[in-house]
């Protein structure tokens, strides 16, 4: 089973693998403003994960994260033999503590 992890602090062009032997890499490809249902977040990191592994497994994923909040949006296409999972997630509500 693929277990994903994120390498903090996030920095442009950083790349790391996954827990699979045929590591499916994740790369920080850009940092920009993104608007989701919960609001607009400046300087969100866009991470892209793409690759294949044994037994006809493939993964294509775009994730947007921002420090202090976490995952803002995720678009994912995962293919396994005879099964395909196309899904999207988006942060719809967020209430941050004032410091």
Backbone as CSV, one residue per row, in Angstrom:
resi,resn,N_x,N_y,N_z,CA_x,CA_y,CA_z,C_x,C_y,C_z
1,UNK,0.830,-1.167,0.000,0.000,0.000,0.000,0.888,1.250,0.000
2,UNK,0.480,2.235,-0.794,1.192,3.497,-0.871,0.867,4.352,0.346
3,UNK,1.890,4.811,1.020,1.719,5.758,2.113,2.440,7.024,1.705
4,UNK,1.696,8.120,1.668,2.273,9.396,1.271,2.749,10.155,2.489
5,UNK,3.736,10.974,2.284,4.198,11.861,3.333,4.661,13.157,2.695
6,UNK,4.763,14.204,3.496,5.194,15.502,3.012,6.468,15.896,3.733
7,UNK,7.371,16.513,2.999,8.661,16.913,3.526,8.625,18.422,3.822
8,UNK,8.594,18.764,5.130,8.541,20.163,5.546,9.910,20.644,5.971
9,UNK,10.264,21.896,5.806,9.428,22.922,5.208,9.344,22.732,3.695
10,UNK,8.181,23.056,3.126,7.996,22.961,1.683,8.816,24.048,1.000
11,UNK,9.507,23.663,-0.075,10.314,24.612,-0.851,10.156,24.265,-2.319
12,UNK,10.130,25.281,-3.169,10.001,25.058,-4.606,11.063,24.094,-5.106
13,UNK,10.662,23.189,-5.981,11.502,22.191,-6.645,11.982,21.057,-5.743
14,UNK,11.605,21.039,-4.460,11.943,19.890,-3.616,11.209,18.659,-4.141
15,UNK,11.865,17.512,-4.110,11.285,16.256,-4.564,11.614,15.175,-3.550
16,UNK,10.642,14.274,-3.293,10.860,13.142,-2.399,9.992,11.991,-2.862
17,UNK,10.247,10.812,-2.330,9.544,9.605,-2.759,8.379,9.242,-1.866
18,UNK,7.956,7.993,-2.017,6.859,7.444,-1.223,7.358,6.186,-0.527
19,UNK,6.445,5.419,0.025,6.848,4.199,0.720,6.917,2.979,-0.194
20,UNK,6.565,3.140,-1.479,6.660,2.005,-2.401,8.102,1.802,-2.848
21,UNK,8.451,0.563,-3.171,9.813,0.286,-3.645,10.103,1.065,-4.923
22,UNK,9.172,1.072,-5.865,9.278,1.920,-7.044,8.759,3.287,-6.638
23,UNK,9.579,4.078,-6.021,9.100,5.311,-5.417,8.383,6.194,-6.418
24,UNK,7.182,6.597,-6.053,6.400,7.534,-6.844,6.695,8.920,-6.281
25,UNK,7.409,9.757,-7.044,7.888,11.020,-6.483,6.813,12.101,-6.373
26,UNK,7.004,12.948,-5.365,6.218,14.163,-5.187,7.169,15.337,-5.350
27,UNK,6.714,16.361,-6.078,7.551,17.540,-6.319,6.739,18.801,-6.048
28,UNK,7.369,19.779,-5.395,6.768,21.090,-5.191,7.007,21.871,-6.482
29,UNK,5.923,22.128,-7.248,6.120,22.717,-8.569,5.885,24.225,-8.633
30,UNK,5.115,24.782,-7.699,4.908,26.227,-7.705,4.329,26.681,-6.368
31,UNK,4.361,27.980,-6.182,3.740,28.583,-5.005,2.947,29.778,-5.492
32,UNK,1.618,29.759,-5.222,0.766,30.838,-5.708,-0.502,30.918,-4.868
33,UNK,-1.303,31.919,-5.139,-2.583,32.101,-4.460,-3.591,31.101,-5.015
34,UNK,-4.431,30.527,-4.138,-5.477,29.597,-4.563,-6.759,29.936,-3.808
35,UNK,-7.875,29.836,-4.513,-9.179,30.074,-3.908,-9.950,28.767,-3.874
36,UNK,-10.416,28.399,-2.688,-11.270,27.231,-2.485,-12.518,27.716,-1.748
37,UNK,-13.443,26.830,-1.459,-14.701,27.228,-0.825,-14.511,27.931,0.511
38,UNK,-13.435,27.616,1.229,-13.212,28.239,2.541,-12.530,29.604,2.443
39,UNK,-12.088,29.999,1.234,-11.458,31.305,1.082,-10.272,31.285,0.142
40,UNK,-9.544,32.390,0.131,-8.350,32.535,-0.702,-7.118,32.476,0.196
41,UNK,-6.144,31.705,-0.232,-4.907,31.520,0.537,-3.724,31.919,-0.330
42,UNK,-2.949,32.889,0.168,-1.766,33.353,-0.552,-0.614,32.382,-0.328
43,UNK,0.218,32.257,-1.319,1.452,31.477,-1.226,1.219,30.005,-0.888
44,UNK,0.181,29.416,-1.457,-0.055,27.981,-1.282,0.927,27.210,-2.159
45,UNK,1.396,26.089,-1.663,2.319,25.243,-2.424,1.526,24.230,-3.243
46,UNK,1.866,24.111,-4.518,1.254,23.125,-5.415,2.227,21.947,-5.520
47,UNK,1.791,20.788,-5.057,2.599,19.573,-5.094,2.019,18.625,-6.133
48,UNK,2.895,18.013,-6.899,2.451,17.075,-7.926,3.123,15.721,-7.698
49,UNK,2.303,14.680,-7.692,2.776,13.308,-7.522,2.336,12.508,-8.737
50,UNK,3.283,11.911,-9.440,2.938,11.074,-10.592,3.920,9.927,-10.690
51,UNK,3.396,8.767,-11.083,4.271,7.632,-11.285,3.509,6.331,-11.377
52,UNK,4.270,5.274,-11.612,3.708,3.935,-11.725,4.508,2.986,-10.847
53,UNK,3.893,1.867,-10.522,4.549,0.827,-9.734,4.118,-0.521,-10.290
54,UNK,4.524,-1.561,-9.629,4.240,-2.901,-10.105,2.738,-3.179,-10.222
55,UNK,2.416,-4.192,-10.956,1.039,-4.692,-11.073,0.086,-3.656,-11.665
56,UNK,0.567,-2.840,-12.602,-0.256,-1.850,-13.297,-0.864,-0.796,-12.380
57,UNK,-0.153,-0.402,-11.343,-0.604,0.654,-10.446,-0.055,1.984,-10.947
58,UNK,-0.901,3.024,-10.960,-0.422,4.365,-11.294,-1.153,5.394,-10.436
59,UNK,-0.490,6.522,-10.231,-1.045,7.587,-9.418,-0.697,8.926,-10.048
60,UNK,-1.695,9.783,-10.151,-1.513,11.162,-10.589,-2.271,12.022,-9.585
61,UNK,-1.550,12.924,-8.925,-2.165,13.683,-7.848,-1.631,15.109,-7.824
62,UNK,-2.540,16.060,-7.664,-2.181,17.456,-7.461,-2.746,17.880,-6.117
63,UNK,-1.889,18.409,-5.248,-2.303,18.842,-3.911,-1.827,20.270,-3.694
64,UNK,-2.638,21.046,-2.985,-2.285,22.410,-2.625,-2.299,22.499,-1.114
65,UNK,-1.174,22.902,-0.533,-1.041,23.023,0.919,-0.545,24.415,1.266
66,UNK,-0.902,24.862,2.454,-0.392,26.142,2.926,0.001,26.012,4.393
67,UNK,1.119,26.606,4.779,1.552,26.541,6.173,0.500,27.135,7.108
68,UNK,0.318,26.523,8.258,-0.620,27.001,9.249,-2.045,26.509,9.050
69,UNK,-2.343,25.980,7.872,-3.680,25.464,7.584,-3.595,23.990,7.197
70,UNK,-2.751,23.664,6.238,-2.612,22.288,5.763,-3.170,22.122,4.367
71,UNK,-3.845,21.002,4.137,-4.349,20.657,2.811,-5.542,21.532,2.439
72,UNK,-5.439,22.201,1.290,-6.517,23.056,0.795,-7.332,22.363,-0.285
73,UNK,-6.649,21.646,-1.158,-7.314,21.005,-2.288,-6.488,19.805,-2.735
74,UNK,-7.203,18.769,-3.221,-6.535,17.560,-3.690,-7.324,16.990,-4.860
75,UNK,-6.657,16.801,-5.998,-7.224,16.121,-7.164,-6.392,14.869,-7.377
76,UNK,-7.063,13.710,-7.443,-6.337,12.435,-7.438,-6.950,11.458,-8.427
77,UNK,-6.086,10.817,-9.211,-6.489,9.726,-10.092,-5.566,8.552,-9.789
78,UNK,-6.144,7.492,-9.228,-5.397,6.300,-8.851,-5.941,5.132,-9.665
79,UNK,-5.051,4.409,-10.331,-5.469,3.264,-11.140,-4.792,1.997,-10.638
80,UNK,-5.629,0.992,-10.416,-5.175,-0.339,-10.041,-5.766,-1.290,-11.077
81,UNK,-5.302,-2.509,-11.165,-5.900,-3.423,-12.132,-7.421,-3.506,-11.955
82,UNK,-8.141,-3.208,-13.003,-9.605,-3.288,-13.069,-10.327,-2.280,-12.183
83,UNK,-9.602,-1.348,-11.553,-10.237,-0.358,-10.680,-9.590,1.003,-10.931
84,UNK,-10.415,2.029,-10.985,-9.917,3.381,-11.128,-10.644,4.270,-10.129
85,UNK,-9.906,5.140,-9.438,-10.504,6.030,-8.459,-10.117,7.457,-8.815
86,UNK,-11.096,8.223,-9.255,-10.907,9.621,-9.607,-11.638,10.440,-8.554
87,UNK,-10.909,11.221,-7.747,-11.563,11.943,-6.659,-10.941,13.319,-6.455
88,UNK,-11.720,14.198,-5.839,-11.269,15.550,-5.520,-11.746,15.921,-4.129
89,UNK,-10.928,16.665,-3.418,-11.270,17.186,-2.096,-10.958,18.671,-2.076
90,UNK,-11.730,19.409,-1.276,-11.494,20.836,-1.134,-11.886,21.268,0.273
91,UNK,-11.087,22.119,0.878,-11.389,22.648,2.200,-12.599,23.571,2.093
92,UNK,-13.644,23.264,2.849,-14.860,24.075,2.745,-15.044,25.031,3.922
93,UNK,-14.340,24.784,5.014,-14.485,25.662,6.166,-13.204,25.612,6.988
94,UNK,-12.787,26.745,7.474,-11.559,26.801,8.277,-11.659,27.964,9.249
95,UNK,-11.418,27.682,10.513,-11.412,28.724,11.524,-10.084,28.636,12.259
96,UNK,-9.241,29.632,12.061,-7.913,29.640,12.661,-7.924,30.416,13.975
97,UNK,-7.112,29.947,14.921,-6.953,30.669,16.186,-6.185,31.958,15.923
98,UNK,-6.604,32.989,16.584,-5.865,34.251,16.496,-4.695,34.186,17.458
99,UNK,-3.560,34.711,17.025,-2.366,34.653,17.864,-2.004,36.006,18.391
